[in-house]
Amino acid sequence: MTQPPQPPNQPPQGGFGAPQDPPPGGFGAPVPPPADPFGKQPVTPPGGGFGAPQEQPPAGGFGAPQTPPAGPPQQPGYGYPQQPGYGYPPGPPAGQGLPPGQPPQQGYGYGYPTAPMQPQYAPPQQGGNGGKKFTTQMQIIVAAVVAVAVIIGGGIFLASGGDDKKNEVSSAGPTGGDKGGEDSGIGGGGKEKVPANTKSTVAFQLPEPKVGDVTTVDGSWLTDKAYVKTGVDEIVGYDKAKGTKLWSIPLEGQLCAASRHMSKDYKTAIVFEEGKPTKAKKYPPCNQVGGIDLNTGKLMWSKPVTAATSGDEPVRFDEVTVSGSTVAAGGTEGGAAFDLNTGAERWKPKVGTDGCYDKGYGGGDALAVVRKCGTYDSPQLVIQALNPTTGAPLSSFKMPPGVDYASIVSTKPLVVAADVGDTAGDGSGISDFFSIDASTGKLLTKIAADGEKYAARCGSTEVETCQQLAVGNNRLYLPTEEHEGTGEYGDTNEIVSFDLTTGKPTSDKADAGDRYTMFPIRMDGSNIIAYKVPPYDKGGQIVSIDGSTFKQTVLMENPGDESVRDAETSFSMDYAEILYSDGRMYISEVMVSKPRESSLDDKQYLAVSFATG
């Protein structure tokens, strides 16, 4: 896909691309919420707007993805494409895109999938009131602002417990004796319980920090005690019920990328700038890799790394992920890996005689890499499953011609998305999904995902940025595009699935309902946790979709009051991070920017949390 021109006030593109220019200064403690946080006693945020990043999609989620067995099929879904045989149209003419040595601008990496109205380049407000997807031209303009990997929350480690068998999700899998009938709850092996009262209230809100330029605030995680969110030059842990500040990790420079995964003991990894901007160095490079303990609120270690061919100059990184105890960071200068607990180097960037280098990694249950080979005019992408300790390839799969970028959707099973020959046409970064046998490198199946029918999104440059989709039960779950509902006005859509062995659509179909649209957040055992974007007069919903029966169960219904609804829908559902666990939902920004004069009186939030009774 031809790269759009850089918008004004962007840093030069040298090397791997300098990040956006954040100002110094930390993000302070949140203002305690009043009795009516969006009504009579509003919290005045310190300004800032949401800078729309490049198109992409978490998919996936934070934490290791789950891969339970598949369940029986249901009724045919909406708008399945015809499955073509393996083979692709010819790639685009050589040389279309950025000039050699000028990779796209770095921001955050899940992608993921779009944006409030605050910044100069923000796309139109997205809501569930029949709003159509904005045009490809507008998406290209948005993509030019900054490359962002959104991370939609998910895959977090959930705590189950209690003796309320009436409200608890069944632990029986879809292949066992429990078929998900009425006597078994919503079934499917999920750990989320149905709250006694699904009606939620606002738990807390965090005001948006003041910034002078587009600033990355990518990254949010949940532990058993804290909701952790990136701020300006720091990462902050908040009480997950009250929103009060528990701890802060100061950083030498602004965060550039964050892993969407974490270890079982709540450790994760980040990439940040080597220092704060100065007149001499307005755009400090993203060359610091760090391991953070989300339990204690400590930066365990941080360090740069050099490559064999780069002398003493530290390597710059675009993105970072975690798999087990391995931290893997990648970019246009190659990839490196570290021990999550100690920071010990596991491997350094290496460029072969054929010009191959590790562009980026996918983590979670396993570790995989997109390795870029060949020349700029004739690139060849190779997908490899890796030994996470040594980096040795376990298998390799060559992507077809016409693929300049590829995204790792899941590592176990290994699923990759790409826009083959720039044919998607909708800015989603997806024309096809590739299901690969990680042990042999054999292509199991290719799934054509017509951009006019399916709404998942992946970043065009970062490897682990897909969102609004999920993988589980040996199936790929996708939302359909919005279309007219049965009511007099308002659009709707569905979630459907494809078999990862055959590539064929299944009969799974979950309807969003009139005037709602929905997309997957993450897997919960073999169930799918999905978010329903509300119409203009209602609040959003969190639902659990039984992986066996595809029956929906409402877990959360947010308030429909105008002030609360405006706060919820001020976040772009194509880019915002969404976490849900145990009756609590968190929506947060991945980018903030200097507010426009016309929006100075608008309330803007870094994050908003809802909780059921």
C-alpha positions in Angstrom: 0.0 0.0 0.0 1.4 3.4 -1.0 2.5 5.2 2.1 0.7 8.5 2.7 2.7 11.7 3.2 3.7 12.7 6.7 1.5 15.3 8.3 2.9 18.6 9.6 4.9 18.7 12.8 6.2 15.1 12.4 9.8 14.3 13.1 12.2 13.3 10.2 12.1 9.7 9.1 15.7 8.8 9.5 16.5 5.2 10.3 13.7 3.5 12.1 11.7 6.7 12.7 11.9 9.0 15.7 8.9 8.9 18.0 6.5 11.7 18.7 7.8 14.6 20.8 6.4 14.3 24.3 7.0 17.1 26.8 8.6 16.4 30.2 6.4 16.1 33.2 4.6 13.3 34.9 1.0 12.4 34.9 -0.4 13.1 38.3 -2.9 11.3 40.6 -6.4 11.1 39.4 -9.1 13.4 40.7 -11.4 11.4 43.1 -14.8 10.8 41.3 -17.8 12.7 42.7 -21.2 11.1 43.3 -22.1 12.0 39.7 -18.7 12.0 38.0 -20.0 13.1 34.6 -22.8 15.3 35.9 -23.1 18.0 38.6 -19.5 17.7 39.8 -17.4 17.1 36.8 -13.7 16.5 36.9 -12.0 19.0 34.7 -9.3 17.1 32.8 -6.0 18.8 32.2 -6.6 18.9 28.5 -5.3 16.8 25.6 -7.0 15.0 22.9 -6.7 11.6 21.3 -4.3 11.5 18.4 -5.6 9.0 15.9 -2.9 6.4 15.2 -2.3 4.3 12.2 -4.9 1.6 11.4 -4.5 -1.5 13.5 -6.0 -3.9 15.6 -5.3 -5.8 19.4 -6.6 -8.0 18.6 -5.5 -10.5 20.8 -5.3 -9.1 24.2 -3.0 -8.7 27.1 -1.9 -12.0 28.5 -1.5 -15.4 26.9 -4.3 -16.4 24.5 -6.3 -19.5 25.3 -6.8 -22.3 22.8 -9.6 -24.5 24.0 -11.3 -27.1 21.7 -13.9 -26.2 19.2 -17.7 -26.6 19.7 -20.5 -27.7 17.4 -21.7 -25.4 14.6 -24.8 -23.2 14.6 -26.7 -21.2 12.0 -24.9 -19.8 9.0 -23.3 -16.4 9.6 -23.6 -13.2 7.8 -21.7 -12.5 4.6 -19.1 -15.3 4.3 -16.7 -15.0 1.4 -16.1 -17.7 -1.1 -12.8 -19.5 -0.2 -10.4 -19.4 -3.1 -7.6 -21.9 -3.6 -4.1 -21.1 -2.6 -2.7 -18.4 -4.9 -2.6 -14.7 -4.9 -2.8 -11.8 -7.3 0.5 -10.3 -8.4 2.1 -7.8 -6.0 2.2 -4.1 -6.5 4.9 -2.5 -8.6 8.2 -2.2 -6.9 9.1 0.9 -5.1 5.6 2.0 -4.1 5.8 3.2 -0.5 8.4 4.9 1.6 11.9 5.6 0.1 14.6 3.2 1.0 15.9 3.7 4.6 12.8 5.6 5.6 10.4 3.2 7.6 7.1 4.5 8.8 6.9 6.8 11.9 6.8 5.0 15.2 4.1 5.4 17.7 2.6 2.4 19.6 2.1 -0.9 18.3 -3.3 -4.3 18.5 -3.8 -2.6 17.1 -5.0 -3.2 16.8 -8.6 -1.4 14.9 -10.4 4.2 15.4 -11.2 7.8 17.1 -12.6 10.7 19.0 -12.7 14.2 17.7 -10.0 16.0 19.7 -6.8 16.2 17.6 -6.2 17.8 14.3 -6.0 14.5 12.5 -8.6 12.5 14.4 -11.2 10.5 12.5 -14.9 11.0 12.9 -16.5 9.9 16.2 -17.5 6.2 16.1 -20.8 5.2 17.7 -23.3 2.4 17.4 -26.0 4.7 15.9 -25.6 3.6 12.4 -22.4 5.4 11.7 -20.6 4.2 8.6 -16.9 3.4 8.5 -15.1 6.4 7.3 -13.6 6.4 3.8 -10.4 4.8 2.8 -9.0 8.3 2.0 -9.8 9.5 5.5 -8.2 6.4 7.0 -5.1 7.0 5.0 -5.0 10.6 6.5 -5.4 9.1 9.9 -2.7 6.6 9.3 -0.3 9.3 8.5 -0.5 10.8 12.0 1.4 8.1 13.8 1.9 4.4 13.7 0.1 3.0 16.7 -0.3 -0.4 17.9 -3.3 -0.5 19.9 -3.7 -2.8 22.2 -7.1 -3.9 23.0 -7.1 -5.5 26.4 -7.6 -9.1 26.8 -5.9 -12.4 27.8 -5.4 -11.2 31.3 -5.1 -13.7 34.1 -8.5 -13.9 35.7 -9.3 -14.9 39.3 -12.2 -17.3 39.7 -13.8 -18.3 42.9 -16.9 -18.2 45.0 -19.6 -20.8 45.5 -22.3 -19.1 43.5 -22.8 -22.0 41.0 -25.9 -20.3 39.7 -23.9 -17.4 38.3 -20.6 -19.1 37.5 -19.5 -20.0 34.0 -19.3 -23.7 33.6 -15.8 -25.2 33.3 -16.9 -28.0 31.1 -15.5 -27.8 27.6 -17.7 -28.0 24.5 -16.5 -31.6 23.7 -17.5 -32.9 27.1 -20.9 -34.0 28.5 -21.9 -30.3 29.0 -23.3 -29.0 25.8 -24.0 -25.5 27.1 -27.7 -26.1 27.9 -29.7 -24.0 30.3 -28.7 -26.0 33.3 -25.0 -25.4 32.7 -25.0 -21.5 32.7 -23.2 -20.1 29.7 -20.8 -23.0 29.6 -17.7 -23.3 27.4 -15.0 -23.3 30.1 -15.0 -19.5 30.8 -14.0 -18.1 34.2 -16.1 -15.0 34.1 -19.2 -15.1 36.4 -22.5 -13.3 35.6 -22.9 -10.5 38.2 -26.0 -10.5 40.4 -26.7 -7.1 38.9 -25.4 -6.5 35.4 -26.2 -2.8 35.5 -22.9 -0.9 35.9 -22.0 2.5 37.4 -18.9 4.6 36.8 -16.2 3.4 39.1 -13.6 6.1 38.3 -12.2 8.3 35.5 -8.6 9.4 34.9 -8.2 12.9 33.4 -6.2 13.1 30.2 -2.7 14.5 30.8 -1.6 17.8 29.3 0.8 17.4 26.4 2.2 19.7 23.7 2.3 17.2 20.9 1.0 13.7 20.0 2.2 11.4 22.8 2.0 7.6 23.1 0.3 6.3 26.2 0.0 2.7 24.9 -0.3 -0.1 27.4 -2.7 -1.1 30.1 -2.8 -4.2 32.3 -4.7 -5.7 35.2 -3.3 -7.5 38.2 -5.2 -8.8 41.2 -4.8 -5.4 42.9 -4.1 -2.8 40.3 -5.2 -1.3 37.0 -1.9 -0.2 35.4 -1.8 2.5 32.7 0.9 4.4 30.8 1.0 8.1 31.5 3.5 10.8 30.4 7.1 9.7 31.2 5.7 7.2 33.7 3.7 4.1 34.2 1.1 4.3 37.0 -0.7 1.7 39.1 -4.2 2.6 40.3 -6.5 0.8 42.7 -8.6 -1.2 40.3 -11.8 -0.4 42.2 -11.3 3.2 43.3 -8.8 4.6 40.8 -6.6 6.0 43.5 -2.9 6.1 42.7 -0.9 3.1 44.2 2.5 3.6 42.7 4.4 5.2 39.8 7.3 4.0 37.7 9.2 7.1 36.3 10.8 6.6 33.0 13.9 8.4 31.5 11.9 9.2 28.4 8.4 8.7 27.0 7.1 5.2 26.3 7.3 4.0 22.7 5.8 0.5 22.9 4.4 -1.9 25.4 3.8 -5.6 25.4 0.2 -6.7 25.4 1.2 -9.9 27.2 2.5 -10.4 30.8 3.8 -13.3 32.8 1.7 -15.3 35.3 3.3 -13.3 38.1 2.4 -9.9 36.4 5.6 -8.9 34.8 5.8 -7.3 31.4 8.1 -5.3 29.1 8.2 -1.9 27.5 10.4 0.2 25.1 11.0 3.8 25.9 13.1 6.8 24.8 16.6 7.2 26.1 15.8 10.6 27.5 13.5 13.6 27.4 13.5 15.9 24.4 16.0 18.8 24.3 16.7 21.5 21.8 19.7 19.5 20.6 17.8 16.3 20.4 14.1 16.9 19.9 13.2 13.3 19.2 15.2 11.0 21.5 15.5 7.4 20.0 13.5 4.5 21.3 16.4 2.3 22.3 15.7 1.4 25.9 14.1 -2.0 26.7 12.8 -2.5 30.2 11.1 -5.2 32.3 8.5 -4.0 34.8 6.9 -5.7 37.8 3.2 -4.8 37.9 2.8 -6.2 41.4 5.4 -4.0 43.1 5.4 -1.1 40.7 9.2 -1.4 40.0 11.3 -1.1 36.9 13.3 -4.3 37.3 15.9 -3.5 34.6 16.4 -1.4 31.5 19.1 -1.3 28.9 20.0 -0.6 25.3 21.6 -3.2 23.0 24.0 -2.9 20.1 24.1 -4.9 16.9 27.2 -6.6 15.5 27.1 -4.2 12.5 26.1 -1.0 14.3 29.2 -0.3 16.3 28.4 1.4 19.6 25.1 2.9 18.4 22.2 1.4 20.3 19.5 -0.3 18.2 16.1 1.4 17.9 13.0 -0.7 18.4 9.4 -0.3 17.2 7.7 -2.9 19.3 8.0 -5.4 22.1 6.3 -8.6 23.3 6.6 -11.2 26.1 6.4 -15.0 25.8 7.1 -16.9 29.0 10.2 -15.5 30.5 11.4 -14.0 27.2 11.2 -10.3 26.2 11.5 -9.9 22.4 11.9 -6.4 20.8 11.9 -5.8 17.0 12.2 -3.1 14.4 13.8 -2.1 11.2 17.2 -2.5 12.7 16.6 -6.1 13.8 15.4 -7.9 16.8 16.8 -8.7 20.3 15.6 -10.8 23.3 16.2 -10.6 27.0 15.4 -12.5 30.1 12.2 -11.0 31.6 13.4 -11.3 35.2 17.0 -10.2 34.9 17.4 -8.4 31.6 20.2 -10.8 30.5 20.6 -10.8 26.7 19.3 -13.9 24.9 20.2 -12.8 21.4 21.2 -9.6 19.6 20.0 -8.2 16.3 21.5 -10.2 13.5 21.4 -9.5 9.8 22.3 -12.4 7.5 24.2 -12.2 4.2 20.8 -12.3 2.4 19.8 -9.1 4.3 17.2 -10.8 6.5 16.3 -9.3 9.9 13.7 -9.8 12.6 11.1 -7.1 11.9 8.9 -8.0 14.9 7.6 -10.7 17.2 4.4 -12.2 18.4 4.3 -13.4 22.0 1.8 -15.0 24.5 1.7 -18.8 24.6 4.5 -19.2 22.1 7.0 -16.9 20.3 7.0 -16.2 16.5 8.7 -13.7 14.3 8.1 -11.9 11.0 11.5 -12.0 9.4 12.1 -9.6 6.4 14.4 -10.7 3.7 15.4 -9.7 0.2 15.6 -6.1 -1.1 13.4 -3.1 -0.6 12.0 -3.4 -4.1 11.6 -7.2 -3.8 11.0 -8.1 -0.1 10.3 -11.6 1.1 8.6 -12.1 4.5 9.2 -15.3 6.4 7.1 -16.4 9.4 9.1 -18.5 11.9 8.1 -20.2 15.1 11.0 -19.7 17.6 12.6 -21.4 20.6 11.9 -18.5 23.1 15.2 -19.2 25.0 17.6 -19.4 22.1 15.8 -17.7 19.2 16.4 -20.8 17.0 13.7 -21.3 14.4 11.5 -24.3 14.9 9.7 -23.9 11.5 9.5 -21.4 8.6 6.8 -20.3 6.2 7.4 -18.0 3.3 4.6 -15.5 2.7 3.4 -15.1 -0.9 4.6 -12.4 -3.2 2.9 -9.0 -2.8 3.1 -8.9 1.0 5.2 -6.0 2.4 4.0 -6.4 6.0 2.5 -9.2 8.0 0.8 -9.3 11.5 0.9 -12.1 13.9 -2.7 -12.6 15.2 -1.9 -15.6 17.4 1.2 -17.7 18.2 -0.6 -20.8 19.5 -2.2 -21.7 17.1 0.0 -19.7 14.7 -2.2 -17.3 12.7 -0.9 -14.5 10.5 -2.8 -11.7 8.7 -1.6 -9.7 5.7 -2.9 -7.4 3.0 -1.8 -9.4 -0.1 -1.0 -7.1 -3.0 -2.6 -4.2 -1.2 -6.0 -5.6 -2.1 -8.0 -5.0 1.1 -9.0 -1.5 0.0 -10.4 -0.5 3.4 -7.4 0.5 5.4 -7.7 -2.6 7.6 -4.4 -4.1 6.7 -6.1 -7.5 6.1 -7.0 -9.2 2.9 -6.2 -12.8 4.1 -5.5 -14.8 7.2 -2.9 -17.7 7.1 -3.2 -20.6 9.5 0.2 -22.2 9.8 1.3 -25.5 11.4 4.0 -24.1 13.8 5.8 -27.4 14.1 6.3 -27.9 10.4 5.8 -24.5 8.8 3.2 -25.9 6.5 0.3 -23.7 5.5 -2.9 -25.3 6.8 -5.3 -23.0 5.1 -5.7 -19.4 3.8 -8.9 -17.5 4.7 -9.9 -14.7 2.4 -11.4 -11.8 4.5 -13.2 -9.4 2.1 -12.7 -5.9 3.4 -16.3 -5.1 2.5 -17.6 -7.9 4.7 -15.3 -8.1 7.8 -14.2 -5.4 10.2 -11.1 -6.6 12.1 -8.0 -4.4 11.8 -4.2 -4.8 11.9 -1.4 -2.2 11.8 0.3 -1.9 8.5 3.8 -1.9 10.0 3.9 -3.3 13.5 3.7 -7.1 13.8 1.5 -7.5 16.9 -1.2 -4.9 16.5 -4.4 -6.7 15.3 -7.6 -6.0 17.2 -11.3 -6.6 17.1 -10.8 -10.3 16.5 -10.0 -13.4 18.6 -8.6 -16.9 18.1 -9.8 -19.9 20.1 -11.4 -23.3 19.7 -9.3 -23.8 16.6 -11.4 -20.9 15.1 -10.9 -17.4 14.0 -13.6 -15.0 15.3 -14.3 -11.9 13.2 -16.9 -9.1 13.3 -18.7 -8.4 10.1 -19.0 -4.9 8.8 -21.9 -2.8 9.8 -25.1 -3.2 7.7 -28.7 -2.2 7.9 -30.7 -3.8 10.7 -34.3 -4.8 10.9 -35.4 -1.6 12.6 -36.3 1.6 10.9 -32.9 3.1 11.5 -29.5 2.2 12.8 -27.0 -0.4 11.7 -25.9 -3.7 13.2 -23.4 -6.5 12.6 -22.5 -10.0 13.7 -19.5 -12.1 15.0 -18.8 -15.1 12.9 -16.0 -17.7 12.7 -13.8 -19.7 10.4 -12.2 -23.1 11.0 -8.4 -22.8 11.2 -7.8 -26.3 9.7 -10.1 -26.1 6.7 -10.5 -22.4 6.3 -14.2 -22.8 5.8 -16.8 -20.6 7.6 -18.6 -22.3 10.4 -22.3 -21.8 11.3 -21.4 -19.7 14.3 -23.2 -16.4 14.3 -23.8 -13.9 17.2 -26.1 -11.0 16.3 -25.3 -7.6 17.9 -29.0 -6.6 17.8 -30.6 -3.6 16.2 -28.5 -0.4 16.5 -25.7 -2.2 18.3 -22.4 -3.3 16.7 -20.0 -5.8 18.4 -16.5 -7.2 18.2 -14.4 -9.7 20.2 -12.1 -8.5 22.9 -10.5 -11.7 23.9 -11.2 -15.4 24.7 -12.4 -16.6 28.2 -11.6 -20.3 28.1 -13.6 -21.4 25.0 -16.0 -18.5 25.3 -15.6 -15.1 23.5 -15.8 -11.9 25.5 -17.2 -9.2 23.2 -18.0 -5.5 23.5 -21.2 -4.0 22.1 -20.9 -0.4 20.8 -24.0 1.4 21.9 -26.5 3.5 19.9 -26.9 7.2 20.7 -29.4 6.6 23.5 -27.9 3.6 25.4 -24.7 2.5 27.1 -22.3 -0.2 25.8 -22.4 -3.8 26.9 -20.0 -6.6 27.6 -21.3 -10.0 26.6 -20.0 -13.6 26.9 -20.6 -15.8 23.8 -20.7 -19.5 24.5 -18.1 -21.1 22.3 -20.3 -24.2 21.9 -23.8 -22.8 21.4 -22.9 -19.2 20.5 -25.6 -18.1 23.0 -24.9 -14.6 24.4 -25.0 -13.8 28.1 -24.8 -10.1 29.2 -22.1 -9.5 31.8 -22.3 -5.7 31.9 -24.7 -3.0 30.8 -23.3 0.6 31.1 -25.5 3.6 31.9 -27.4 5.3 29.2 -27.3 8.8 30.8 -26.0 11.3 28.2 -23.0 12.5 30.2 -21.8 8.9 30.9 -22.6 7.8 27.4 -20.6 10.7 26.0 -17.6 9.7 28.1 -17.8 6.1 27.0 -18.2 6.9 23.3 -15.5 9.5 23.3 -13.0 6.7 22.9 -12.3 5.3 19.5 -13.3 1.7 19.4 -10.8 1.1 16.6 -7.9 2.1 18.8 -8.9 2.2 22.5 -7.7 -0.4 24.9 -10.5 -2.3 26.5 -10.0 -4.6 29.5 -12.7 -6.6 31.2 -12.5 -8.9 34.2 -14.7 -9.9 37.1 -17.4 -7.3 36.6 -15.0 -4.4 35.8 -14.4 -2.7 32.5 -11.6 -0.3 31.6 -11.5 1.8 28.4 -8.3 3.9 27.8 -6.6 5.9 25.1 -3.4 4.8 23.4 -2.5 8.3 22.2 -3.1 11.8 23.5 -2.4 15.2 21.9 -2.6 18.9 22.4 -6.3 19.9 22.3 -7.8 22.1 19.7 -9.1 25.4 20.8 -12.6 24.4 19.9 -12.4 21.4 22.3 -10.9 23.1 25.3 -14.1 22.9 27.2 -14.8 19.3 26.4 -14.1 16.6 29.0 -11.3 14.3 27.9 -10.2 11.2 29.7 -7.1 9.0 29.8 -9.3 6.1 31.1 -12.8 5.4 32.4 -13.8 2.4 34.5 -17.2 0.8 34.9 -18.2 -1.7 37.6 -21.2 -3.9 38.2 -22.8 -4.1 41.6 
